[in-house]
Amino acid sequence: LPFSTDDMRVVLVDDVLYTGRTIRAALNALFDYGRPARIELACLIDRGGREVPIQPDYTGHVLDHAGAKVVVSMKEADGVDRVVISANR
């Protein structure tokens, strides 16, 4: 980042939150740029199954069944915006 995050309100956004390890790594990197006043987490899909104590502040959809497969596509990369949730059998 070309600026300090000291005393800022930061919102991290994750497409699919599962174990929490990606967010934990993002938090570690964020603190290299300063000490934010507040960090919030937004996620499109919350799959549960955390390995670290992280809870989103904003969630689009919470999956209540284990083993679901989630595929997120974005227009910029895949030509279409969509989320497909299917049973992983």
C-alpha positions as CSV (number, residue, x, y, z in Angstrom):
1,L,0.0,0.0,0.0
2,P,1.3,3.5,-0.8
3,F,-0.1,4.9,2.5
4,S,-0.3,4.2,6.2
5,T,-3.4,2.5,7.7
6,D,-2.9,4.2,11.0
7,D,-6.3,5.1,12.6
8,M,-8.2,4.1,9.5
9,R,-11.4,2.0,9.3
10,V,-10.5,-0.9,7.0
11,V,-13.0,-3.3,5.5
12,L,-11.5,-6.6,4.2
13,V,-13.6,-8.4,1.6
14,D,-13.4,-12.2,1.0
15,D,-15.5,-14.0,-1.6
16,V,-15.8,-17.3,0.4
17,L,-14.9,-17.5,4.0
18,Y,-14.0,-21.0,5.2
19,T,-11.1,-21.8,7.5
20,G,-10.2,-18.1,8.0
21,R,-6.5,-18.6,7.2
22,T,-6.6,-16.2,4.2
23,I,-8.1,-13.5,6.3
24,R,-5.5,-14.1,9.0
25,A,-2.8,-13.7,6.4
26,A,-4.4,-10.5,5.2
27,L,-4.5,-9.1,8.7
28,N,-0.8,-9.9,9.3
29,A,0.1,-8.1,6.0
30,L,-2.2,-5.1,6.9
31,F,-0.4,-4.5,10.1
32,D,2.8,-4.0,8.2
33,Y,1.3,-0.7,7.0
34,G,0.1,0.7,10.3
35,R,-2.4,0.2,13.1
36,P,-6.0,0.6,11.8
37,A,-8.6,2.0,14.3
38,R,-11.0,-0.7,13.2
39,I,-11.0,-3.7,10.8
40,E,-14.2,-5.2,9.6
41,L,-14.8,-8.3,7.5
42,A,-17.3,-8.7,4.7
43,C,-17.8,-12.0,2.9
44,L,-20.0,-13.2,0.1
45,I,-20.4,-16.8,1.3
46,D,-19.7,-18.0,4.8
47,R,-19.0,-21.8,4.8
48,G,-18.2,-22.1,8.5
49,G,-15.4,-24.5,9.5
50,R,-13.1,-22.0,11.0
51,E,-9.6,-22.9,12.1
52,V,-9.0,-19.5,13.5
53,P,-11.3,-17.3,15.6
54,I,-12.6,-15.0,12.9
55,Q,-16.2,-13.9,12.4
56,P,-17.4,-11.7,9.5
57,D,-19.2,-8.4,10.2
58,Y,-21.2,-8.6,6.9
59,T,-22.2,-11.8,5.2
60,G,-24.1,-12.3,1.9
61,H,-25.1,-16.0,2.6
62,V,-24.4,-18.5,5.3
63,L,-24.1,-22.2,4.2
64,D,-25.7,-24.5,6.8
65,H,-24.6,-27.8,5.2
66,A,-21.1,-29.2,5.2
67,G,-19.4,-30.4,2.1
68,A,-20.9,-27.9,-0.3
69,K,-18.9,-26.7,-3.2
70,V,-18.8,-23.0,-3.9
71,V,-17.7,-21.5,-7.2
72,V,-17.5,-17.7,-7.5
73,S,-17.1,-16.2,-11.0
74,M,-16.4,-12.6,-11.8
75,K,-17.1,-10.8,-15.1
76,E,-13.6,-9.4,-15.2
77,A,-12.0,-12.8,-15.0
78,D,-14.7,-15.2,-16.1
79,G,-17.0,-13.2,-18.4
80,V,-19.9,-13.6,-15.9
81,D,-20.8,-12.6,-12.4
82,R,-22.3,-15.6,-10.5
83,V,-22.1,-17.8,-7.5
84,V,-22.8,-21.5,-7.8
85,I,-23.4,-23.6,-4.7
86,S,-23.7,-27.4,-5.1
87,A,-23.5,-30.5,-3.0
88,N,-20.0,-32.0,-3.1
89,R,-20.8,-35.6,-3.7
